[in-house]
Amino acid sequence: MNSIAEYAKMQESKCIKNDCIETGLFEKYGVKKGLRDLDGHGVLTGLTNISQVMGFKTVDGKQVPCDGELLYRGYDITKLVKGAIGRKYIFEEGAYLLIFGELPTQQQLMEFRDMIYQCMTLPKNFTREVIMKASSSDIMNSMTRSILTLASYDSERDNLDLDNVLRQCLQLVGRFPMLAVYGYHAYNHYDNDESMYIHRPKPDLSLAENLLHMLRPDMKFTELEAQVLDIALLLHMEHGGGNNSTFTTRVVTSAGSDTYSAIAAAMSSLKGKKHGGANLMVMNMMDDIRAHVSDYSDKEEVGAYLDKILNKQAFDKKGLIYGMGHAVYSLSDPRERVFKGFVEKLAKAKGRDEDMLLYNNIEEMAPKIIAGERKIFKGVSPNVDFYSGFVYDMLDIPRELYTPLFAVARIAGWSAHRMEELITDSKIIRPAYKSVSVKRDYVPREERTIKED
């Protein structure tokens, strides 16, 4: 008797044979693969008040690439960041704006901060009985399991009244840093044989500060470290209703499912390599570049190796320079532009000037090399993930937490979209799929024969 792995390997060819659909059929029937047209623009599937992502402008009836813009509830993200410089509770202010639709007053912000701290608690023995059991290097899976388990502690789990859903969302906003950090500590202890640290959050710290406080053995951090992490969380918390994980949140919400199931589904989407794992791929690529480029200041040497990566001769041989380009933005990613100044400041403080030079040279050279090799209508520019992994590295955040940190930020946006979906529409999201199968005559079991490939 074959093992299940051997059996699956033997049967794989049948799946390939019977599930492969000719590429030409998609064009024949006007199917927008990936819900995007041939120019890469998303198919319009909904309306939202929460955010706006712009990478093109209309000139004389035609779409023309432009510098990117990202608006949270109508406010330019670059202005939100500039207005937060030197202040605490940057994540909290952004979360309040997205969820409630307006910027908070100082009093409202402090009330919200206190409420989020109240939510930074887990059921009795939850850390030991749920998070510490079955530890895994895949912290996203660990978090998703914890989210689904939290549902069993909620007597109002299936109640879709708006106040109850809002309560559930706010609790998850507060709990996400704990699920991520404690999940990492459990893995680091049981799998890496390191010491276990379970630090409780403190009421006088912001969510970003508490994250560093809970993560680090000595619980210490600088003001600059906390502020840069706070800015990173703000920039990652929302990006329109069409990104894969947010759309997943709305799809599951439209089915009438509970909050925990909707957010767990979003987590499963975000962990995908094509979505939330982008900054980790940038870091892996940067490790490879450092190993093969001797002089970070030599643009020709840097460019020559980037050319090898683009032509599938180096790194993972996929032909991608990770951190360059975006599905929506064309000439620039506004998040990258506003974030870069903080990255440079942190690099200087951390003595990472040489690494910063390498990043700057890649940022300069990569778009030119890509444009020279491929026909790019909308232009190529670095996206926010080009720098976010570098920031996390400078903050001594382990790579296992890079995508979970994305989730810690994005739970605010997911919560806002879940509320909007419940308030605005009662229809289940159900796009159409055209069948291209051929009708076949039924053959009785005893008359069936094995067909030769």
N, C-alpha and C positions, 0 to 999 in steps of 0.2 A: 504494500500500500504506500503510495507516494505521500510525502508531507504536504501540508497545505501550500507551502511556498513553492514546492516542485509542481504541484497541480496547477497553481496559478500561472507559473511560467509556461507550462505546456499549453494552457488555454489562451494565453495572451494573444496569439495570432488571430484567433477567432474574433476577439474584440476589435482588433485593428481592421480586419477584413470587413466586418459588418457595421462598424461604427464610423468608418471614415467617409466623410462627405466631400465630394469634389469642390474645390475652391470656386470653380466657375459657376456653380449653382447659386452661390450667395449673390453674385452679381446679376445672374439671370432673374432671380426673384426679388431683387432690390433689398436684400437683407443687409442691415447695418451691423456688421460683426463688431462685437464689443460695444454695441449701442453707439457706434461712431461712424460718421460718413467717411468718404474716401480722403477728405482733407484732414481727418482726425478730430473734427468737431463733434461734440456729444449730441446725440439725439435728444430733443426736448421731451422730457417725460414728467415734468412737474414744475411747480412754482414754489418759491420760498422767500420769506422775509429775512432770513437769518444771516446770509452772507452773499457776497457777489465776487466772482473770480473773473478777471478780464485779462485777456492776452491779445485781443484784437479790437480795432475800432472800425466803424463803417465810414468809408469815404466814397462818395459818388455811387452808392449802392453796392460797393465791394468791400469785403473784409480785408483789412490791412494790418499786418503785425505792428504792435506798439509795446511800449514798456508796460509791464504787468501791474495790475492793481488788485488788491484784496481788501474788501470792505466787510467789517463786522457790524451788522445792523446799520449799515450806511456810513460807518466811520472808517476812514482810511487807516489800515493797520500801521502804517509808518507813523501817523500822528498819535495813535494809541501808544506806540512804543516810546516815542519822544516825550509824550506827556507822563510816562511812567518812570523816566530816568531819575534815579536817586530816591525812589520810593519803594515801599514794601507792598505786598499783596497784589502784585501785578497779575498773577494767574487768577486770583479771586475776583478782581475787577473785570477781567475778560469773561470769566464764567458767568458772573452776574449779568453782564451785558448780553451775552448770547442767550441765556436761559430766560431772562425777564424782558429783554428787548430795549433796555435803556441803561445809560451810564448811572452808576450809583452815586449818591451824595456821600460825604465822608461818614455820616452816621449809618446810612444804609450799608456801606461797605464793611464797617466794623460789625454790624449785626450779622451780615452774611458770613464774615470771617469767623465769628463766634459759632454760627450755626454749622459751618463746615467742620470746625474743630470738634463740635459735639458729635458729628457723624464719624469722626476718626476713632471708632471703637468697633470691636468685633464681638460676636457672641462668646459667652464663657467657654473656654477650652477650644475655641475654633482654630486658633493658631496651631495648637498641638495636635488636635484630632483630624484636621483637614489639611492645613498648609504643610505641616511637617511630615505628614504621611505621603508616601509615593512621591518623594521629591524628584525633580527633573531639571535638567539643564534648559529645557524649553519652558521658560517662565510664563510665556503667553498661555500655554496649555494649563500650567498650574493655576494661573489667574482665572482662566475660563472655568475650570473645575470648581474653584472657590466661589465664583459668581453664581453658578448653578446651584451650589450647595446652600448659599445664603438664602435662596428662595424657600428652602424647607424651614427656615427660621422665621419666615414672614407669614403671619396668619392672613394678611390681606394681599397675598401674592397675585391673585388673579383679578383683583378689583381694579378696573380701568377708569375709575373716577379721577379727574385731573389732579385733585389735591393729593391723592394717594400715589399716583404715578410720579408727581413732582417730588414727594417725600422719598420715594424709592431712588429716584435719580440723584437727588442731593446726597443721600446716604452713600451711593456708589461713588460719587465725586470725592467724598471724604475718605472712603475706604480703599480706593484704588492704589494710593501710594503704599499703604500697608500691605496689600495683597502682593504688590510687585516686590517690595523690599524684603518682606518676610519670606516670600517664595524663593528669592535669591539666597537668603541666609540659610534656609533649609537645604537647598541644593549644595551650597558651598560647604556646609557642615557634613552632610551625609555622603555626598559624592566626591568632594575634594578633601575630606578629612581635616577641615579647618575648624576654628573655634566658632561657636554659635553666639550671635548677638541679636537680642530682641529688645530694642529700645522703644519705649512708648513715646508717642508724640507729645509735644508740650504746647500749652494754650497760647503762649506769647509768641510763637513762631508762625511764619507764613507756611503755606503748603509746601512751597519749594524748600524753605529752610528745614521743615520737618522731614522732608525726604532725605536731605543730606544728613541731618541729625540721626535718623533711624538707620541709614546705610553705613555710616562710618563707625568703626570700632571706638574711636575717641569722641565721637559726636561733635567734632569741631569743624568749622567752616568759616571762610571769610565773607565779608559783605559783598565783595565783587563776585565770588563764586555763586552765592545765593541769587544775586541779581541776574547774572547771565543765565542761570538755570531757569529763573522766573520768566525771563524774556523768551527763552526757548520754548517753554510750555505755552506761553501766549501765542507764539507763532505757529504752533502745531495743533492748537485746539479746534480749529475749524477750517474747512476748505470746500464749502459748497455742498449741495445735496447730491451731486453726481459722482463723487469719489466712491470707490467700491464699498468701503465699510459703512459710510453714512447711508448710501443707497440700501445696503443690506439692512441697516437699522429701520429704515422706512418700509422696506418690503415686509419684514417680519412684524413690524408694528401694524401695518395695514391688514395683516391676517388676524388681528385681535389677540395676539400672544402677549404674555406677561413681560414686564420690564427686564427681568433677569435673562429670559430666553432671547429677547431682542439684542441685548448688550453682549451676551455670549456669542451670538451669531456674528455681530460686528467684530468681536475679538478674533474669531476664526478667519474673517476676511482680512483684518489688518495684519495678521501674522504672515500672510503670503509674501513671498519674495518679490512679487511684482508691486506690492503696496508698501507696507510698513517696514519691510526689511531693507529698504534702499540705503539708509545711512550705514548699515553694517556692511553692505557690499562695497560702499565707498571706502570704508576703513580697510577691508581686505585688499582692495585694489591698491590703496596707498602703501600698505605693507609690501606689496609686490614691487611697486615703483621704487620704494626706498632700497629694496634689495638689488635693484638693477640699474639705478641711476647714482653715479658717484658724486656728481657736483650739482647740487640743487639749484645753484645760480646759473647754470649753463642751460639756457633756453633751448639751444639746439639739441643737446643730449636729452632733455626732458621731452621735447617735441618728437624726437626720433622714437623714443620708447612708447609714447602715446600712439604714434602711428602704427607700431607693432600691435598694440592692444586693439586698435580700431580694425586692423586687418586680420584679426583672429590668430595672431602669431605669438601672443603673450597673455599673461594672467589666466583668465578662465576660458580664453579663446571663443568667447561669445560675440566679439566685435563691438562691445559696448564700453564707453568711457563713463563709468557710473558717476552720478551727480551732475551730469550735463544733460540739459534738455528737460522738457516737461510736457505733459499731455495737453495742457491748456496754455501756459505762458509761452511767449515767443521771444521777444527781445530781452526780457529780464524777468526774474522772479522777485517781487517786491520784498518777500520775506528774507531772501538771501542778501539783498541790498542793505536792508536795515539791520540785519544780524551781523554782517561782516565787521562793522566797527567794534562790536562787543567781543567778537572772536579775536580781533587783533589786540584789543586791550588785555584780554585774558592771557593770550599767548605771550605778551610782553611780561606780564606778572609771573608767569610760570616758566620763563626762560625757554620758550619754544619758538624763538624768532626764526631759526633755521627751517623748522617745519612750516611756519607761516610763509616763508619765502617760496617753498616748494608748492604750497597751495596756490599762492598768487601766480606763479609761473604756469601751473596747470590751468588755472582759470583763464589766463591770457592765451595760452597756446591751443588748448583743446577745441574751442569753437572754430578757430581758423583751420585746424586739421580736419575736423568733421565737415566743415563747409567745403573744403577742397576735395574731399573724397566722395561726398554724397550730395545729392540734390535736396536741399532743405529749404522749403518755401518760407517757413515761419521764423527761421533763425534758431540758433542754439545758444543757450546761456546757462550758467550754473544755477542749480536749484538749492533750496534751503538745506537739503540733505547732504550737499557737498561739504558743508561746514559743521552740521550738527554732530556727526560722529566724532569729529576732531574736538569739539567742545566737551562732549561727554568723556572723551579720553583724558582731556586736561583736568576734568573734575574727578578723575579716578573712579569713574562709574564703569563697572565691568560690562563687557560687550553683551553678556546675556540679558542685560537690562535695557539695551538700546530701544528695541521695539516696545517692550513694556512701558518705557517712559513716554513713547508716542501715545500709547493707550491712556496713560495717566492724564495727558493733555487732552486727547480727543474725546474722552468721556463727557466733557462739557458740551462739545458740539453735538455728539450723539444724543445727549439728553434734550437739547434744544430741538433737534429734528424729530425726536420721538413725540415731544409735546405738540409740535406744529402739525405732525401727521395726524395725531388723535383729534386735534381741534379742528383742522381744516377739512379732512376728507374721511368718508366712511367706506370708500370702495377699496376692495382688496386689489393690490397691484398684480396684474396678470397680463404680461405681454404675450404676443402670439408667436408660435413656432409653426412653420409650414412643414408638413411631413413630405419627404421625398422617397418614402418607402414604396415598394411595389406589392400589390396584393397577391397573396399566394394561396394555393389550395392546401387544405389540411390533409396531412398524411397520417393514418393510424399508426400507433407506436410500433406494432409488430411488422409494419411494412417499411419502416425507415431504414436507410442504409447510410454508411459513412461515405461522404463525398470526398474525393481526392482533391487536394489543392492544386 
